[in-house]
Structures are given as structure tokens and as C-alpha cells.
Amino acid sequence: MTRSAHIRPGLLLAACSALSLSACASLPGIGAPETPPAAPEAPAQPSYVRDVHSYARPEIAAVTHVDLNLNADFQAKTLAGTATLNVRAAEGANEVILDVRNMDIRAVRVDGRPVQHRLGQSDAILGRPLHIPLPGGGTHRVEVDYATRPDAAALQWLSPSQTAGGQHPFLFSQGQAILTRTWVPTQDSPGIRQTYTARITVPAELRAVMSAEMLTPEGEPAPGGRKAYRFRMDNPIPPYLMAIAVGDIAFQPLGPRTGVYTEPSRLAEAAHEFADLERMVEVAEGIYGPYRWGRYDLLILPPSFPFGGMENPRLTFATPTIVAGDRSLVSLVAHELAHSWSGNLVTNAVWDDFWLNEGFTTYFENRIMEAMYGRERALMLQSLGWRDLHETIADTPEADERLQLELAGRDPDEGMSDIAYEKGAAFLRHIESVVGRENFDRWMRSYFDRRAFQPITTAGFVADIRENLIRGNQDWERRIGFDAWIHQPGVPAFAQVPQSGAFAAVDAQAQAFAAGGPASAVTWSNWSTQERQHFLGALPQQLTAAQLADLDRTLGLSQAGNSEVRFAWLQIAVRNRYEPALPSLEQFLTSQGRRKFIAPLFQSLMNQGDWGQPIARRIYAQARPGYHSVTTGTVDGIVGWTG
């Protein structure tokens, strides 16, 4: 997942219509089901870490496979049907415990026989434990008949008016961190990996896609004039990576194993934006080894998607705010692709170790960007991330500035900050600087190979790098400073600060403008998006009305089509109470729901007291119905929403 999660305190019918049926059938992922890459067998007796965010006791009985047979009802806003689970139970086991939240459980069967299930006490964060009796050890087949509720936190049901086409409804899921339990009854812990299959029935005019191999790209006839789509994920994944979307979805291939899905009216611009996708996969493989998931496709969702991107295997979900028209925001795609190794392949066992997903991925993302676009662009991205990290540290309690967190009793979403992303990446860059890139890359590649399809803890990471990289080198051990990075707040004093030569020239222009120079002297048109972001971030906190008007008029900031640049400008405008920017602010906040942008802007408005708070509450009342629950769950608290 991208830093879109960061809060301060990722169809085929249209494509085939232009091709012959035989040509369409020959496209990877469109014709006959592919042969999936071989996955390593799971250990006979996996070692599970206690997860305080799950009721599951996998050491007693663990879910190993989920088979879904669900009907998508857009009128009722429910997914209803059966989840059939393969459960591996230890000798003497008398029950399996699943995680569910805000879900209607209708009936349960074990090995074909009805059983009396029991729901435990509800917790606002964790939901409820679903206790299902088992007849003893061995492998059992557990069938759960259930239905989601219209307000299931993982699911957003969009009306036609909330889509680009305006003709059909849309559904998408967002499972991370612990929201899969609101649409799939399973053991919802990142350390309990599961394979899955699915049959999803939808209205005939819509198409279903999932984070899995598509077995029936054109659907199968289903009762009531509907269609059914079948999917298969043979590699074991953590449950938060189960994902679904249903809507008027078109597809365009971008390479032999890559393509883009989105609403038909947005397909051409999306295909243009991500034209380098196939090469990006090849570059990533050249750094850290084979891509093991078959295809890598993107799904560009409607604008209410709460994150920049979500690394669902085989099918990254992404926000339309990254479609800038000039391919300037593709680092987000590099990030989600990198998750195919760090996060999806090797996964944090518990959410306290979230940095193992995101720090590794942010480091790998930057290596991909360096290989594709050069060292200077990579340094600019590092520098922007470094600034974001220190802004986050300034607003974060010391206990949450550590890489290894303590999230017991809290929503794990609270750990999804730039500490995990940017401090984690800086730590890995530091290790690289100590041991040398060649040595570090050799270890990293072996790490992904040896631990493929397994969870890991921070302690496991430290033990692995000591055994397989440091190997008793006391100088390396001392210079790396594991404790200072992992267990201490802030950033160690010996950390290297990324330096971008391009930003030095930008700083000079920011200083000249702050001293009274005109905006016309700024070489804006020659700059990359990253240089523009840095310029705006380098300006003084307080600017005069004349300076704000000059910037806005000369650089066209309130009308900027690049979401990152516009966001940075709107933060300046709110901080300085620049009212001419309010129409742009309102349009920005009501036209998309990416939490990275939404939450900080509402926080900035609320910080402006009697001027900003009425504006915040008025806009939020208008915008809130179009936001995903992930976004409202954060912003409700910021604006004091009571409904």
C-alpha cells in the first residue's frame, strides 16, 4: 500500500471488441487459464506468532484455503453466499476460531454436517470471534453461509453517479489492515496465509475482477440473466490481499503479462499513463529475482478509493489521482509492484512489524525508479520522503516513532505512517551504505527466495541478516546500529541525509521568491513534478496575500492537474487563509477520496480555528457520503463528525 494511507496525528469486453475472438483468446489472462508458477509447499507445521488483532488460534486450527461462492446484490448492497474453508487442526482440537465483523452468519456445516456455531463478544476494532466446533484433529471442510451488511467497512458500493460512466454501479473492496473480516469469514491475520478460489455472480452488464487468476474472462451464464466469474489464487497469501471489484470495467493489454483495467471512458488515458509497466516488471526482476505471480495488471478505480494504491496480487488497485497525463507519478506503481516481493511474497507476521512490508517496499520502489529514470530522480524522491518523515516525526508520539510498534488495543491502521515507509527505507539504505550495494543486493535477493510465501517478524529479520549477511562482522554490526533504528524514537544521528543536486537549484529560487522576487522568475515549466513539490515545500510557512496571488496566477496552482502539486498548494493556501483558492479546495475535496490528501487538508482547515472550521464542516458534510469508510474513519475524528 502506498503512503496514501499515511495520516499525521495500489474490460476485457472492450478490449476484445477490437480484436478477433482468436486474438482475444491468445492474450495472457484472457484466454485459457494459465499454468500458475509453482509455489513452495507450506511447512508441515508452520510457526505462528500470536496476533493481538485476530481471535484466531492457528496453532490449534488454521485456515489454509478459502472457496467463495457469492452473489453481488447492488440493490441490497450485500455479498451473500458461502465461504468454504479448508481447516488444518492439531490433534485434539475441538474448535476453529474465525474473525468476523458486522456480518450475518446464517448457518455453518463441518464436513457436510450442520453444527451450532457461537459468536463471541463484539469489539469495536476486532469484531467478533466465530467459534465453530470440530470433531478433532486432521483436515476439515467448514462451510459458512453468510451475508455482508450494506455498511461492511471493507466494501464500498458506488451509485452510477459516482462513476466516470454514470450508467452502472460499482463495488470495490479494501481489506488492509483488518477489514477482510467484514466480507470474508476467515482467520484475518497477515501471518495466516491462505490460498483461495471464488465464483462471483454479478449483473450481466458488469464484470468482476479479483486479486487472482481470472478463469472465466467473459463470464458464465447464471440464473436471473446474470453472469458468474471464477477465480483462482494458488499461491498462499495473507487475507488482507483478498480483493474484489465489480463494475463497468474495460481492459487493455500493455505487454505479454501486463495490462490496465478501468472504466471504458478512462481506458485510453490510463493505458498511455502506464505504457512503461511491462518494462517496470522486467527491471524489478533484474534487481531482486523472478516475478512469481503470473500477471501484473492495474485496476484504476473510481476516485473514492481511499489509498494511492493497494498491492493486491496480480491486480494492483489504484487511485485515478495518479493519472497525471505525463507519467510523472508512476513511482506509486513502482511501489505497488515492489510489494510483489516485499509484503506479498514475504509478509509482516503481525501489524506491529508493518515496516517490514512498507520500509522494504519503499526502498525497492526507489531502486526501480533509479534503474528506469536515473539516479537523480531517485534522489529527489528520497529527499521528498525524508522531508515527509521529519514532518511526521514532529507530529508523532515518541512510542510510535519506532520501527517496531506496540499496537495492542489500537486499530493497526494507526501504525500506517511515514515511520514505517520512510524510516524503514532509510534504515535499509543505511545498511546498504555499510555493507555495499553488491553485498546487500545478494542478501536481499536470497531473503526473498528463502522466505517466499512466509511471514516474518522484526526479530526474524534481524536474525536473518545477521546469519546471512553480517556473519560475525563486528564492524558492520556496530555501524548498522539495529537498536537505534528499530527500538529508538526518531532517526539516528548517524543516518545519511539524501541530497539531490536538482533541489539545490530549486531551493535558491524558493529563497528568491520568499525575499520578494516575482513568481515569473521561477522556472516552473522546466521542472519535474518532484522539483515542483520541493519548491512548494521550501517556501516560508507564511506568505503575503500578494505573494499567494502571484504564485496562483503565474503558476496556475489552483487549476493544477497534478494531484500532488495541487495538494501541496492547497496546504499553503489553507495555512495562509487564501480565500481565492477555496473553490479549488472544495472541488478537490469533493471529487476524490484519497486519504493522503483528504485528511491533512481537513486537519489544516480545523487548525485555522474560526476561519477554517466552518469551512471544513460544510465541505465534509457534502463530501462524506462519497468517501470510503477508511477515509471517514479518520476524518470523522478530525472534524468532530457526529452524523
C-alpha positions in Angstrom: 0.0 0.0 0.0 1.3 3.4 -0.8 1.7 6.3 1.6 -1.8 7.3 0.7 -2.5 5.5 4.0 -0.3 8.0 5.8 -2.0 10.2 8.3 -0.2 12.7 10.6 -1.7 12.9 14.5 -2.1 0.5 -5.5 -12.8 -4.9 -19.5 -11.9 -7.4 -21.4 -15.1 -7.0 -23.4 -14.0 -3.6 -24.6 -10.5 -4.9 -25.5 -11.9 -7.9 -27.2 -14.4 -5.9 -29.2 -11.5 -4.5 -31.2 -9.9 -8.0 -31.7 -10.9 -11.2 -33.3 -12.0 -13.9 -30.9 -9.0 -15.9 -31.5 -6.7 -13.0 -31.0 -8.5 -12.1 -27.8 -8.2 -15.7 -26.5 -4.5 -15.6 -27.1 -3.9 -12.6 -24.7 -2.4 -13.7 -21.4 -5.1 -13.8 -18.7 -7.9 -13.6 -21.3 -7.9 -17.0 -23.0 -7.5 -20.4 -21.4 -6.4 -20.4 -17.7 -2.6 -20.1 -17.4 -0.5 -22.6 -15.6 0.5 -20.8 -12.3 4.1 -20.7 -11.2 5.0 -23.4 -8.8 4.7 -22.3 -5.2 6.8 -23.7 -2.4 4.9 -26.1 -0.1 4.0 -24.6 3.2 5.9 -26.1 6.2 4.1 -29.1 7.6 4.0 -27.4 11.0 4.1 -23.6 10.5 5.3 -21.5 13.3 2.7 -18.9 14.2 3.2 -15.7 16.0 0.4 -14.5 18.4 -1.5 -11.7 16.6 -3.3 -9.3 19.0 -5.5 -8.2 16.1 -7.0 -11.6 15.5 -9.1 -14.0 17.5 -7.6 -16.9 15.6 -5.6 -19.7 17.3 -3.9 -21.2 14.2 -1.6 -23.4 16.3 -4.8 -25.3 17.2 -6.7 -25.0 13.9 -5.6 -22.9 10.9 -7.5 -22.0 7.7 -5.4 -23.0 4.7 -7.8 -22.4 1.8 -11.0 -20.3 1.2 -13.5 -21.0 -1.6 -16.1 -18.3 -2.1 -19.4 -18.6 -3.9 -21.0 -15.1 -3.6 -23.8 -13.1 -5.3 -23.3 -9.4 -5.6 -26.6 -7.6 -4.9 -26.3 -3.9 -5.8 -29.8 -3.1 -4.6 -29.3 -4.7 -1.2 -25.6 -3.7 -1.2 -24.6 -7.2 0.0 -22.4 -10.1 -1.0 -24.2 -13.2 0.1 -23.4 -16.9 -0.3 -20.9 -19.4 1.1 -17.3 -19.5 2.2 -16.0 -23.0 2.3 -12.7 -23.2 4.3 -10.1 -26.0 4.5 -9.0 -26.2 8.1 -5.9 -28.0 9.4 -6.4 -28.9 13.0 -3.9 -30.2 15.6 -4.5 -33.4 17.4 -7.3 -33.0 20.0 -8.6 -29.7 18.5 -12.2 -29.1 19.4 -12.9 -25.8 17.5 -11.6 -23.4 14.9 -12.0 -19.6 15.6 -12.6 -17.2 12.7 -12.6 -13.4 12.6 -15.9 -11.7 11.6 -17.2 -8.2 12.0 -20.6 -6.7 11.2 -21.6 -9.8 9.3 -24.7 -12.0 9.2 -23.9 -15.7 9.8 -26.8 -17.9 8.7 -25.5 -21.5 9.0 -22.4 -23.5 9.5 -21.5 -27.0 8.4 -18.4 -29.1 9.2 -17.6 -32.0 6.9 -21.1 -31.7 5.5 -22.9 -31.8 8.8 -24.7 -28.8 10.4 -23.1 -27.6 13.6 -24.0 -25.0 16.2 -21.7 -22.0 15.9 -21.1 -19.4 18.5 -20.3 -15.7 18.2 -18.3 -14.1 21.0 -18.4 -10.7 22.4 -18.0 -7.8 19.9 -15.1 -5.4 19.9 -15.2 -2.1 18.0 -11.9 -2.8 16.4 -11.6 -6.6 16.2 -15.2 -7.5 15.5 -16.2 -10.9 17.0 -14.8 -14.4 17.2 -16.8 -17.0 15.4 -16.4 -20.3 17.3 -17.0 -23.4 15.2 -16.8 -26.9 16.8 -14.5 -29.5 15.2 -14.6 -33.3 15.7 -10.8 -33.5 16.4 -7.6 -33.1 14.6 -6.9 -33.5 10.9 -8.2 -31.7 7.8 -11.8 -30.5 7.9 -14.1 -28.7 5.4 -16.0 -25.8 7.1 -18.9 -24.2 5.2 -20.2 -20.8 6.4 -23.4 -19.4 4.9 -23.4 -15.7 5.3 -24.1 -12.2 4.0 -22.2 -9.0 4.3 -24.1 -5.9 5.5 -24.5 -2.6 3.5 -22.1 -0.8 5.8 -19.3 -3.5 5.7 -16.2 -1.5 6.2 -14.1 -3.2 3.5 -16.7 -2.7 0.8 -17.8 0.5 -1.0 -21.0 0.4 -3.1 -21.0 3.3 -5.6 -24.0 4.6 -7.4 -23.8 5.2 -11.1 -23.4 8.9 -10.5 -20.2 8.2 -8.5 -18.5 6.6 -11.5 -16.9 8.0 -14.7 -19.5 6.4 -17.0 -22.5 7.4 -14.9 -24.6 4.4 -16.2 -23.7 1.5 -13.9 -22.9 1.0 -10.2 -19.5 -0.1 -8.9 -18.2 -2.2 -6.0 -14.7 -2.5 -4.7 -13.1 -3.8 -1.5 -10.2 -2.7 0.6 -9.0 -5.3 3.1 -5.9 -3.9 4.7 -5.3 -3.9 7.6 -8.1 -6.0 9.3 -11.1 -5.3 7.1 -11.3 -8.6 5.2 -13.2 -10.0 8.2 -16.1 -7.7 7.2 -16.6 -9.5 3.9 -15.0 -12.9 4.3 -15.3 -15.1 7.4 -11.8 -16.4 7.9 -8.7 -16.0 10.1 -7.9 -12.4 9.3 -4.2 -12.2 10.3 -1.3 -11.5 8.0 0.6 -14.4 9.4 -2.0 -17.0 8.4 -1.5 -17.4 4.7 -4.3 -18.9 2.6 -5.0 -19.8 -1.0 -8.4 -19.0 -2.4 -10.8 -19.7 -5.2 -14.1 -17.8 -6.0 -17.2 -17.8 -8.0 -18.8 -14.3 -8.1 -22.2 -13.7 -9.6 -23.0 -10.2 -10.9 -25.5 -8.4 -13.1 -24.9 -9.4 -16.8 -23.8 -5.9 -17.9 -21.0 -5.8 -15.2 -17.7 -7.6 -14.9 -16.0 -9.0 -11.7 -12.2 -8.9 -11.2 -10.2 -10.2 -8.2 -6.7 -10.5 -6.9 -6.4 -13.9 -8.5 -6.1 -15.6 -11.9 -9.3 -15.0 -13.9 -10.6 -18.4 -15.1 -13.7 -17.1 -17.0 -12.8 -13.7 -18.5 -16.2 -13.5 -20.3 -18.3 -14.9 -17.5 -20.7 -17.9 -17.4 -24.4 -17.7 -17.7 -26.1 -17.6 -14.3 -29.8 -17.7 -13.2 -31.7 -14.5 -13.5 -29.9 -13.2 -16.5 -26.7 -12.7 -14.6 -23.1 -13.8 -15.1 -20.7 -15.7 -12.9 -16.9 -15.2 -12.9 -14.4 -17.7 -11.5 -11.0 -17.0 -10.0 -8.1 -19.0 -8.5 -5.1 -17.9 -6.3 -2.8 -20.9 -5.9 -0.1 -19.0 -4.0 -0.8 -18.7 -0.3 -1.5 -15.0 0.6 -2.4 -13.1 3.8 -6.1 -12.5 3.9 -5.8 -8.7 3.6 -4.8 -9.3 0.0 -8.1 -10.9 -1.0 -9.8 -8.3 -3.1 -12.8 -7.8 -5.4 -14.2 -5.2 -7.8 -17.3 -5.3 -9.9 -18.4 -2.7 -12.4 -18.4 -1.5 -16.0 -14.7 -2.4 -16.4 -12.7 -2.5 -19.6 -9.2 -3.9 -20.3 -6.2 -3.0 -22.5 -3.0 -5.1 -22.6 0.3 -3.3 -22.1 2.6 -6.2 -22.6 2.7 -10.0 -22.5 1.9 -10.2 -18.8 0.7 -6.6 -18.0 -2.4 -4.5 -18.7 -4.7 -2.0 -17.3 -8.4 -2.3 -16.2 -10.6 0.7 -15.7 -14.0 2.2 -16.7 -14.2 2.4 -20.6 -14.1 6.2 -20.7 -10.8 6.3 -18.8 -9.1 3.4 -20.6 -7.1 5.3 -23.2 -5.6 7.8 -20.8 -4.7 5.1 -18.3 -3.1 2.9 -21.0 -1.0 5.9 -22.0 0.0 6.7 -18.5 1.3 3.3 -17.7 2.9 2.4 -21.0 6.2 1.5 -19.2 4.5 -1.1 -17.0 6.0 -4.2 -18.7 9.5 -2.7 -18.6 9.0 -1.9 -15.0 8.3 -5.6 -14.1 11.4 -6.6 -16.1 13.5 -4.0 -14.2 12.2 -5.2 -10.9 13.1 -8.8 -11.8 16.6 -7.7 -12.7 17.1 -6.4 -9.2 15.6 -9.0 -6.9 14.6 -12.0 -8.9 11.6 -13.5 -10.7 8.1 -12.1 -10.5 6.2 -15.1 -9.1 2.5 -14.1 -9.6 1.9 -14.7 -13.3 0.4 -11.4 -14.5 0.8 -7.9 -13.2 -2.3 -5.7 -14.0 -3.6 -2.4 -12.7 -7.2 -1.6 -11.9 -7.8 2.2 -11.9 -10.7 2.6 -9.6 -13.3 5.4 -9.2 -12.0 8.4 -7.2 -13.4 7.4 -3.9 -10.7 4.7 -3.4 -9.0 5.7 -0.1 -5.4 4.9 -0.9 -3.0 5.7 -3.7 -2.6 2.0 -4.4 -3.2 -1.4 -2.9 -0.8 -4.2 -3.8 -3.5 -6.9 -4.3 -1.6 -9.8 -6.0 -1.8 -9.9 -9.8 -4.1 -6.8 -9.8 -3.0 -3.6 -8.1 -5.9 -1.3 -7.2 -5.0 2.3 -7.8 -6.5 5.8 -7.5 -7.2 7.9 -10.6 -5.3 10.7 -8.9 -2.0 9.1 -10.2 -3.1 9.6 -13.8 -1.4 12.9 -14.3 -1.1 12.8 -18.1 2.7 13.0 -18.1 3.6 9.7 -16.3 5.1 11.8 -13.5 3.5 9.8 -10.7 4.5 6.3 -11.7 6.6 5.8 -8.6 3.3 4.8 -7.0 3.1 1.9 -9.5 6.7 1.0 -8.8 5.8 0.9 -5.1 2.9 -1.5 -5.6 4.9 -3.6 -8.0 7.7 -3.9 -5.4 5.1 -5.3 -3.0 5.0 -8.4 -5.1 8.3 -9.2 -3.4 8.1 -7.3 0.0 4.7 -7.7 1.6 3.0 -10.2 -0.8 5.9 -12.7 -1.0 7.4 -12.1 2.4 4.9 -10.6 4.8 4.9 -9.0 8.2 3.6 -11.7 10.6 1.8 -9.1 12.7 0.9 -5.4 12.3 3.5 -4.3 14.9 6.1 -5.1 12.2 4.4 -3.2 9.4 7.7 -1.6 8.5 8.9 -5.0 7.1 6.2 -4.6 4.4 6.5 -0.9 3.7 10.1 0.0 4.5 11.4 -2.8 2.3 8.9 -1.8 -0.5 9.8 1.9 -0.3 13.5 1.0 -0.6 12.8 -1.3 -3.6 10.5 1.2 -5.2 13.3 3.7 -5.2 15.7 1.2 -6.7 13.2 0.6 -9.6 12.9 4.3 -10.2 16.7 4.7 -10.2 17.1 1.9 -12.7 14.4 3.2 -15.0 14.7 7.0 -14.7 18.2 7.7 -13.3 19.9 8.3 -10.0 18.9 12.0 -9.8 15.2 11.2 -9.9 15.7 8.5 -7.3 17.5 11.1 -5.1 14.7 13.6 -5.5 12.1 11.0 -4.4 14.4 10.1 -1.4 14.7 13.7 -0.4 10.9 14.3 -0.6 10.4 11.2 1.5 13.0 12.4 4.1 11.1 15.7 4.4 7.8 13.8 4.9 9.4 11.6 7.5 10.6 14.5 9.6 7.2 16.3 9.3 5.6 13.0 10.6 8.1 12.7 13.5 7.2 16.2 14.6 3.5 15.2 14.9 4.0 11.7 16.3 4.3 10.4 19.9 7.7 9.0 20.7 6.4 5.5 21.2 5.2 5.5 17.6 8.4 6.8 16.1 10.0 3.3 16.5 10.0 0.9 13.6 8.7 -2.0 15.8 5.4 -0.8 17.2 3.1 -1.8 20.0 -0.4 -1.6 18.6 -2.3 -3.8 21.1 -5.7 -2.3 21.8 -5.5 0.0 18.9 -6.5 -0.2 15.2 -3.5 -1.3 13.3 -4.3 1.4 10.8 -2.6 3.8 13.3 0.7 2.3 12.5 0.5 3.1 8.8 2.6 6.3 8.8 5.8 7.5 7.2 7.7 6.0 10.1 7.1 2.5 8.5 7.7 3.7 5.0 10.4 6.3 5.1 12.3 5.4 8.3 12.2 1.8 7.2 13.6 2.6 3.7 16.3 4.9 5.3 17.3 2.0 7.5 17.8 -0.3 4.6 19.7 2.4 2.6 21.9 2.8 5.7 22.6 -1.0 5.8 23.4 -0.8 2.1 25.9 2.0 2.7 27.6 0.0 5.4 27.9 -3.4 3.6 28.0 -2.1 0.0 25.2 -2.5 -2.6 26.5 -5.7 -4.1 26.5 -7.5 -0.8 23.2 -6.0 0.2 21.5 -7.0 -3.0 22.9 -10.5 -2.8 21.4 -10.8 0.7 18.1 -9.2 -0.3 17.6 -11.5 -3.2 18.3 -14.6 -1.1 15.9 -13.2 1.6 13.0 -13.2 -0.9 14.0 -16.6 -2.2 14.4 -18.3 1.2 11.4 -16.8 2.8 9.0 -16.8 -0.2 5.3 -17.1 0.8 6.1 -16.9 4.5 5.5 -14.4 7.3 8.4 -12.8 9.2 8.8 -10.7 12.4 11.3 -8.0 13.1 13.3 -10.4 15.3 13.3 -12.8 12.4 14.6 -10.1 10.1 17.5 -9.3 12.5 18.4 -12.9 12.9 18.3 -13.5 9.2 20.5 -10.5 8.3 23.0 -11.4 11.0 23.2 -15.0 9.8 23.2 -14.4 6.1 24.8 -11.0 5.6 26.8 -9.8 8.7 28.1 -13.2 9.5 30.0 -12.1 12.6 31.5 -8.9 11.1 31.6 -6.8 14.3 32.4 -3.6 12.4 29.2 -4.0 10.3 27.2 -4.9 13.3 28.3 -1.8 15.2 27.9 0.6 12.3 24.4 -0.7 11.4 23.0 0.1 14.8 20.0 -2.2 14.9 18.7 -0.9 18.2 18.9 2.8 17.3 16.8 2.2 14.2 14.3 -0.4 15.4 13.7 0.4 19.0 14.5 4.0 19.5 12.3 7.0 18.5 13.3 9.4 15.8 16.1 8.9 13.3 19.6 8.1 14.4 22.0 11.0 14.3 24.4 9.0 12.1 21.7 8.5 9.4 22.6 9.7 5.9 20.5 12.6 4.6 19.6 12.2 0.9 21.0 15.0 -1.2 19.5 16.0 -4.5 21.6 18.3 -6.7 18.5 19.4 -8.6 16.8 20.5 -5.4 19.7 22.9 -4.5 18.8 25.0 -7.6 15.1 24.8 -6.6 15.9 26.0 -3.1 17.6 29.0 -4.5 14.5 30.0 -6.4 12.3 29.5 -3.4 14.5 31.7 -1.4 14.5 34.4 -4.1 10.7 34.3 -4.2 10.4 34.5 -0.4 12.7 37.6 -0.4 10.3 39.4 -2.7 11.1 38.1 -6.2 8.3 37.6 -8.7 6.8 34.1 -9.5 7.6 34.8 -13.2 11.3 34.3 -12.3 10.5 30.7 -11.2 11.5 28.2 -14.0 8.3 26.2 -13.3 7.7 24.9 -16.8 11.2 23.3 -16.9 10.7 21.4 -13.6 9.7 17.8 -12.9 6.8 17.1 -10.6 9.3 16.4 -7.8 11.0 19.7 -8.2 7.6 21.5 -8.1 6.7 19.6 -4.9 10.0 20.6 -3.4 9.6 24.2 -4.3 6.3 24.5 -2.7 7.5 22.7 0.4 10.5 25.0 0.6 8.5 28.2 0.8 8.1 30.0 4.1 5.1 29.0 6.2 3.6 32.4 6.0 3.3 34.3 2.7 1.6 37.6 1.9 -1.7 37.8 0.0 0.2 39.4 -2.9 2.7 36.6 -3.0 -0.1 33.9 -2.9 -1.9 35.7 -5.7 1.2 35.9 -7.8 2.0 32.2 -7.3 -1.5 31.1 -8.1 -1.9 33.4 -11.1 1.5 32.8 -12.6 1.9 29.1 -12.0 -1.8 28.1 -12.3 -1.7 26.3 -9.0 -5.4 26.2 -8.2 -6.1 24.6 -11.6 -3.1 22.2 -11.4 -4.0 18.8 -12.9 -1.3 17.0 -11.0 -2.8 15.9 -7.7 0.5 16.0 -5.7 1.2 19.6 -6.8 -2.3 20.8 -6.2 -2.4 19.2 -2.7 0.9 20.9 -1.8 -0.5 24.3 -3.0 -3.8 23.9 -1.2 -2.0 23.2 2.1 -0.2 26.5 1.6 -3.4 28.3 0.8 -5.3 27.0 3.8 -2.4 27.8 6.2 -2.4 31.3 4.9 -6.2 31.6 4.7 -6.1 32.4 1.0 -9.8 32.5 0.1 -9.4 32.7 -3.7 -8.2 29.1 -3.5 -11.4 27.9 -1.7 -13.3 26.9 -4.8 -10.3 24.7 -5.9 -10.1 23.3 -2.4 -13.8 22.4 -2.3 -13.6 20.8 -5.7 -10.5 18.8 -4.7 -12.1 17.5 -1.5 -15.4 16.5 -3.1 -14.1 14.9 -6.3 -11.8 12.2 -4.8 -11.4 10.4 -1.5 -7.7 9.6 -1.3 -6.9 9.8 2.4 -3.4 11.0 1.9 -4.9 14.3 0.6 -8.2 14.4 2.3 -7.2 14.0 6.0 -4.3 16.5 6.1 -6.4 19.2 4.3 -9.3 18.8 6.7 -6.8 18.9 9.6 -5.3 22.1 8.2 -8.7 23.6 8.0 -9.6 22.7 11.5 -6.3 24.1 12.7 -7.4 27.5 11.4 -10.0 28.0 14.1 -13.0 30.2 13.5 -12.0 30.7 9.9 -11.3 27.1 8.8 -13.6 25.0 11.0 -16.9 26.1 9.5 -15.4 25.6 6.0 -14.2 22.1 7.0 -17.6 21.0 8.4 -19.5 22.4 5.5 -17.4 20.7 2.9 -17.2 17.4 4.8 -21.0 17.2 5.2 -21.2 17.4 1.4 -18.2 15.1 0.6 -18.6 12.4 3.3 -21.2 10.2 1.5 -18.7 9.7 -1.3 -15.8 8.6 0.8 -14.8 5.0 1.7 -15.1 4.0 5.4 -11.3 4.0 5.6 -11.3 7.7 4.9 -14.3 8.6 7.0 -12.9 6.6 9.9 -10.0 9.0 10.0 -11.7 12.3 9.1 -14.7 11.9 11.4 -12.4 12.3 14.3 -10.6 15.3 12.8 -13.7 17.4 12.2 -15.7 16.0 15.1 -18.4 14.4 12.9 -21.4 13.2 14.9 -23.8 12.5 12.0 
